[in-house]
Amino acid sequence: MINPWLAVADAHSSVASMARGNRYDKEKDAMTIDVEGLTKAYRGTYAVRDVSFSVRSGKVTGFLGPNGAGKSTTMRSIVGLDRPDAGRARIDGSEYRTFAAPLREVGALLDARAAHRSRSALNHLASIAATHRIPRSRVDEVLEATGLSAVARKKVGGFSLGMGQRLGIAAALLGDPGTLILDEPVNGLDPEGVTWVRELLARLAAEGRTVFLSSHLLNELALIADHVIIIGRGEIIADAPIGSLTERGDGRVRVRTPDAPALTRRITSAGATVASSEPGVLDVEGLSAEQIARAAHEAGVLLTELTPLRQTLEEAYNRLTRDAQEFVSA
């Protein structure tokens, strides 16, 4: 019996084949998502307030924030599912509702459970394709690309969470759009599936498309995204490349030495705080890497590693959202 989740390599080659033959022209003007002054309140409480940012093509942009911070409201407003009280969102210079063939412009995964449970994956995608005048052959392409060909005639109601995610991604890819907006695309996927999504999104961005996704899996997002936008309390609190968020460390320096006791004595006398998780490895706070190197030289201690530690994306995110509340009053 064929296990579709072991067909990742075949799916990779299918996506590459789709990319070679797709209608998207990466030489066209760069596509963007532009959000300007977006504001939405529910019963006197702001979901988002004066939110502005741009998502550029050719890279993967992550969208982060605590529960209730305004991520879903923002993403729904971009694709016209929520009407903001003020501000606007445009894709490639136009509002979503003005597109004559929206699925050919924007592929969205906002709810993987949107497919009718009594339909097969094949029928679900075929009905979308027919409604939006997308060639039937495209259905077979996205089924193969997402590893669903073996279960194409199985009813969606019997799908696992991961299979449902793959079907949602297939629907987002159906129109071969230049912009992708994905809410938690790796939710429920096994490790092979997560790797597949990571490589797929990187490939789509490399073609020049705009890729905007939210995820609560920060370590995974750090591997996928080039740029991160963080929202908290309904307002943007960070909008920067991942590298600039993580380059700021917390002052710690990782040191390896075969003479840890001697170095510890030397640098603690100079005011450092030292912790050790394993023999010969020290995490030092209170002294710079240069100061530690000088102290080691003066003490005649050999160093085999001296590394200022960078923040992880998770550490940067936790620092930035530490005081974020779910909602603010209007």
C-alpha positions as CSV (number, residue, x, y, z in Angstrom):
1,M,0.0,0.0,0.0
2,I,1.3,3.4,-1.0
3,N,2.0,5.8,1.9
4,P,1.7,9.3,0.4
5,W,3.8,10.8,3.2
6,L,6.8,8.9,2.0
7,A,6.6,10.4,-1.4
8,V,8.3,13.6,-0.5
9,A,11.1,13.2,-3.0
10,D,8.6,12.7,-5.8
11,A,6.7,15.7,-4.7
12,H,9.9,17.8,-4.7
13,S,10.5,16.9,-8.4
14,S,6.8,17.6,-9.2
15,V,7.1,21.1,-7.8
16,A,10.2,21.7,-9.7
17,S,8.4,20.6,-12.9
18,M,5.5,22.9,-12.1
19,A,8.0,25.8,-11.6
20,R,9.5,25.2,-15.0
21,G,6.2,25.3,-16.7
22,N,4.2,27.8,-14.7
23,R,2.7,31.0,-16.0
24,Y,4.3,33.2,-13.4
25,D,6.9,35.6,-14.8
26,K,9.4,36.5,-12.2
27,E,10.7,39.2,-14.5
28,K,7.5,41.2,-14.1
29,D,7.4,44.1,-11.6
30,A,8.0,43.0,-8.1
31,M,4.8,41.9,-6.3
32,T,4.1,43.1,-2.8
33,I,1.6,43.2,-0.1
34,D,1.1,46.7,1.3
35,V,-0.9,47.2,4.5
36,E,-1.6,50.9,5.4
37,G,-3.2,52.1,8.6
38,L,-5.3,48.9,9.1
39,T,-7.6,49.3,12.0
40,K,-10.4,46.9,13.2
41,A,-12.3,46.9,16.5
42,Y,-14.9,44.4,17.8
43,R,-17.3,45.7,20.4
44,G,-15.0,48.5,21.5
45,T,-11.8,46.4,21.5
46,Y,-9.1,46.8,18.9
47,A,-8.0,43.7,17.1
48,V,-5.6,45.8,15.1
49,R,-4.8,49.5,15.4
50,D,-3.1,51.5,12.7
51,V,-1.1,48.5,11.3
52,S,1.2,49.3,8.4
53,F,3.8,47.1,6.8
54,S,5.0,45.8,3.4
55,V,5.8,42.2,2.3
56,R,8.3,42.1,-0.5
57,S,8.5,39.5,-3.3
58,G,11.5,37.1,-3.6
59,K,11.6,36.3,0.1
60,V,9.7,34.4,2.7
61,T,8.2,36.8,5.3
62,G,7.0,35.4,8.7
63,F,4.1,36.9,10.7
64,L,4.3,36.4,14.4
65,G,2.4,37.4,17.5
66,P,0.8,36.1,20.7
67,N,-2.7,34.6,20.5
68,G,-5.2,37.4,19.9
69,A,-2.5,39.8,18.7
70,G,-4.3,40.5,15.4
71,K,-2.6,38.1,13.0
72,S,-5.8,36.5,11.7
73,T,-7.6,39.8,11.4
74,T,-4.8,41.2,9.4
75,M,-4.5,38.2,7.1
76,R,-8.3,38.0,6.6
77,S,-8.3,41.8,5.8
78,I,-5.7,41.3,3.1
79,V,-7.8,38.8,1.3
80,G,-11.1,40.6,1.8
81,L,-12.7,38.3,4.4
82,D,-12.8,41.1,7.0
83,R,-13.6,44.7,6.3
84,P,-11.4,47.1,8.3
85,D,-12.8,50.1,10.0
86,A,-9.9,52.2,8.6
87,G,-6.9,51.7,6.4
88,R,-6.5,49.3,3.5
89,A,-4.5,46.4,2.2
90,R,-3.3,46.0,-1.4
91,I,-1.7,43.2,-3.3
92,D,0.5,44.3,-6.2
93,G,-1.2,47.7,-6.0
94,S,-4.8,46.5,-6.0
95,E,-7.3,45.4,-3.4
96,Y,-8.1,41.7,-3.4
97,R,-11.8,42.3,-4.2
98,T,-10.9,44.0,-7.5
99,F,-9.1,41.0,-9.0
100,A,-11.1,39.4,-11.9
101,A,-9.4,36.1,-11.2
102,P,-8.3,36.2,-7.6
103,L,-6.9,32.6,-7.3
104,R,-4.5,33.4,-10.2
105,E,-3.2,36.3,-8.2
106,V,-3.3,35.1,-4.6
107,G,-3.2,31.7,-3.1
108,A,-4.4,31.6,0.6
109,L,-4.5,29.0,3.3
110,L,-6.4,30.5,6.2
111,D,-8.4,27.4,7.3
112,A,-7.3,23.9,6.3
113,R,-10.7,22.6,7.4
114,A,-12.6,24.7,4.8
115,A,-13.0,21.7,2.4
116,H,-16.3,19.9,2.5
117,R,-15.8,16.6,4.4
118,S,-18.0,14.5,2.0
119,R,-15.9,15.4,-1.0
120,S,-12.8,13.8,-2.2
121,A,-9.6,15.8,-2.5
122,L,-9.9,15.5,-6.2
123,N,-13.5,16.7,-6.4
124,H,-12.7,19.6,-3.9
125,L,-9.9,20.9,-6.1
126,A,-11.7,20.2,-9.4
127,S,-14.7,22.3,-8.2
128,I,-12.4,25.2,-7.3
129,A,-10.7,24.9,-10.6
130,A,-14.0,24.9,-12.5
131,T,-15.3,27.9,-10.6
132,H,-12.2,29.9,-11.3
133,R,-11.7,28.7,-14.9
134,I,-8.4,27.0,-14.0
135,P,-7.5,24.1,-16.4
136,R,-8.4,20.6,-15.0
137,S,-4.8,19.5,-15.7
138,R,-3.7,21.8,-12.9
139,V,-5.6,19.7,-10.3
140,D,-3.5,16.7,-11.1
141,E,-0.3,18.8,-10.9
142,V,-1.0,20.2,-7.4
143,L,-2.2,16.8,-6.2
144,E,1.1,15.3,-7.3
145,A,3.2,18.2,-6.0
146,T,1.6,18.0,-2.5
147,G,1.9,14.2,-2.2
148,L,-1.8,13.6,-2.4
149,S,-2.2,11.7,-5.6
150,A,-2.5,8.4,-3.8
151,V,-5.4,9.6,-1.7
152,A,-7.0,11.9,-4.3
153,R,-10.3,10.0,-4.3
154,K,-10.4,9.6,-0.5
155,K,-13.1,11.8,1.3
156,V,-11.7,14.8,3.0
157,G,-13.5,13.9,6.2
158,G,-11.1,10.9,6.7
159,F,-8.0,13.1,6.3
160,S,-5.5,13.6,9.1
161,L,-4.6,17.1,10.1
162,G,-1.4,16.9,8.1
163,M,-3.3,15.7,5.0
164,G,-5.8,18.5,5.4
165,Q,-2.9,21.0,5.5
166,R,-1.5,19.5,2.3
167,L,-4.9,19.8,0.6
168,G,-5.1,23.5,1.7
169,I,-1.6,24.1,0.3
170,A,-2.7,22.4,-3.0
171,A,-5.7,24.7,-3.2
172,A,-3.5,27.7,-2.6
173,L,-1.2,26.6,-5.4
174,L,-4.0,25.8,-7.8
175,G,-4.1,29.1,-9.7
176,D,-0.3,29.3,-9.8
177,P,-0.4,32.7,-8.0
178,G,2.3,35.2,-7.6
179,T,1.4,35.8,-3.9
180,L,0.9,33.2,-1.2
181,I,-0.7,33.9,2.2
182,L,-0.5,30.9,4.5
183,D,-1.7,30.6,8.1
184,E,0.2,27.9,10.0
185,P,1.1,25.9,6.9
186,V,3.2,23.3,8.7
187,N,0.6,22.6,11.4
188,G,0.0,18.9,11.8
189,L,2.7,17.9,9.3
190,D,5.3,15.2,10.1
191,P,9.0,16.1,9.9
192,E,9.2,15.1,6.3
193,G,6.2,17.2,5.5
194,V,7.7,20.2,7.4
195,T,10.9,19.9,5.3
196,W,8.8,19.7,2.2
197,V,7.0,22.9,3.0
198,R,10.2,24.6,3.9
199,E,11.8,23.7,0.5
200,L,8.6,24.5,-1.4
201,L,8.3,28.0,0.0
202,A,12.0,28.7,-0.5
203,R,11.6,27.6,-4.1
204,L,8.5,29.7,-4.7
205,A,10.2,32.8,-3.2
206,A,13.3,32.2,-5.3
207,E,11.0,32.4,-8.4
208,G,10.2,35.9,-7.3
209,R,6.8,35.3,-5.7
210,T,5.6,37.0,-2.5
211,V,5.3,34.5,0.4
212,F,3.7,35.6,3.7
213,L,3.1,33.1,6.4
214,S,2.3,32.9,10.1
215,S,3.5,30.1,12.4
216,H,3.8,29.4,16.1
217,L,6.8,27.1,15.5
218,L,9.5,29.7,15.9
219,N,12.5,27.4,15.4
220,E,11.0,26.1,12.2
221,L,10.1,29.7,11.0
222,A,13.8,30.7,11.6
223,L,14.7,28.1,9.0
224,I,12.1,29.2,6.5
225,A,11.8,33.0,6.7
226,D,14.1,35.7,5.6
227,H,12.1,38.5,7.2
228,V,9.8,38.7,10.2
229,I,7.0,41.0,11.2
230,I,5.9,40.8,14.8
231,I,2.5,42.1,16.0
232,G,1.5,42.5,19.6
233,R,-1.5,44.3,21.2
234,G,-2.8,44.9,17.7
235,E,0.2,46.9,16.7
236,I,3.4,46.2,14.8
237,I,6.3,45.9,17.3
238,A,9.1,44.6,14.9
239,D,9.6,44.5,11.2
240,A,13.1,43.3,10.3
241,P,15.3,40.7,8.7
242,I,15.7,37.7,10.9
243,G,19.4,38.3,11.1
244,S,19.0,41.7,12.6
245,L,16.6,40.4,15.3
246,T,19.0,37.6,16.4
247,E,22.3,39.4,16.1
248,R,21.7,41.2,19.4
249,G,22.9,38.8,22.0
250,D,22.4,38.9,25.7
251,G,26.1,39.4,26.5
252,R,27.0,35.8,26.9
253,V,30.1,34.3,25.4
254,R,30.7,30.6,24.9
255,V,34.2,29.4,25.8
256,R,35.8,26.0,25.4
257,T,39.1,25.3,27.2
258,P,41.0,22.3,28.5
259,D,41.7,24.3,31.7
260,A,38.2,25.5,32.7
261,P,39.0,25.8,36.5
262,A,41.9,28.1,36.0
263,L,40.0,30.3,33.5
264,T,37.0,30.4,35.8
265,R,39.1,31.6,38.7
266,R,40.7,34.3,36.5
267,I,37.6,35.7,35.0
268,T,35.3,35.6,38.0
269,S,37.9,37.6,39.9
270,A,37.4,40.2,37.1
271,G,33.7,40.3,37.7
272,A,32.4,37.7,35.3
273,T,29.6,35.2,36.0
274,V,30.3,31.7,34.7
275,A,28.0,28.8,34.1
276,S,28.9,25.4,32.8
277,S,26.7,22.7,31.2
278,E,29.5,20.3,30.3
279,P,33.2,19.8,31.1
280,G,35.4,22.3,29.4
281,V,32.5,24.5,28.2
282,L,31.8,27.8,29.9
283,D,29.0,30.4,29.3
284,V,30.4,33.7,30.5
285,E,28.5,36.9,31.3
286,G,29.9,40.2,32.3
287,L,33.0,40.2,30.1
288,S,33.4,40.7,26.4
289,A,35.1,38.1,24.2
290,E,38.1,40.3,23.9
291,Q,38.4,40.7,27.7
292,I,38.1,36.9,28.1
293,A,40.8,36.3,25.5
294,R,43.1,38.7,27.3
295,A,42.5,37.1,30.7
296,A,43.2,33.6,29.2
297,H,46.4,34.8,27.6
298,E,47.6,36.4,30.9
299,A,46.8,33.2,32.8
300,G,48.4,31.0,30.2
301,V,45.1,29.2,29.4
302,L,44.5,27.7,26.0
303,L,41.1,28.5,24.4
304,T,39.6,26.3,21.7
305,E,36.4,28.3,21.2
306,L,35.4,31.9,22.0
307,T,32.0,32.7,20.6
308,P,29.7,35.6,21.4
309,L,26.2,34.0,21.5
310,R,23.4,35.2,19.3
311,Q,19.8,35.2,20.3
312,T,17.6,32.6,18.8
313,L,14.4,33.8,17.0
314,E,12.4,32.5,20.0
315,E,14.5,34.5,22.5
316,A,14.1,37.7,20.4
317,Y,10.4,37.1,20.0
318,N,9.9,36.5,23.8
319,R,11.8,39.6,24.6
320,L,9.8,41.7,22.2
321,T,6.4,40.3,23.1
322,R,7.0,40.1,26.9
323,D,4.5,42.8,27.7
324,A,2.1,42.1,24.8
325,Q,-1.6,41.7,25.8
326,E,-4.3,40.0,23.8
327,F,-6.3,43.1,23.1
328,V,-6.4,46.8,23.9
329,S,-9.5,48.9,24.6
330,A,-10.8,51.2,21.8
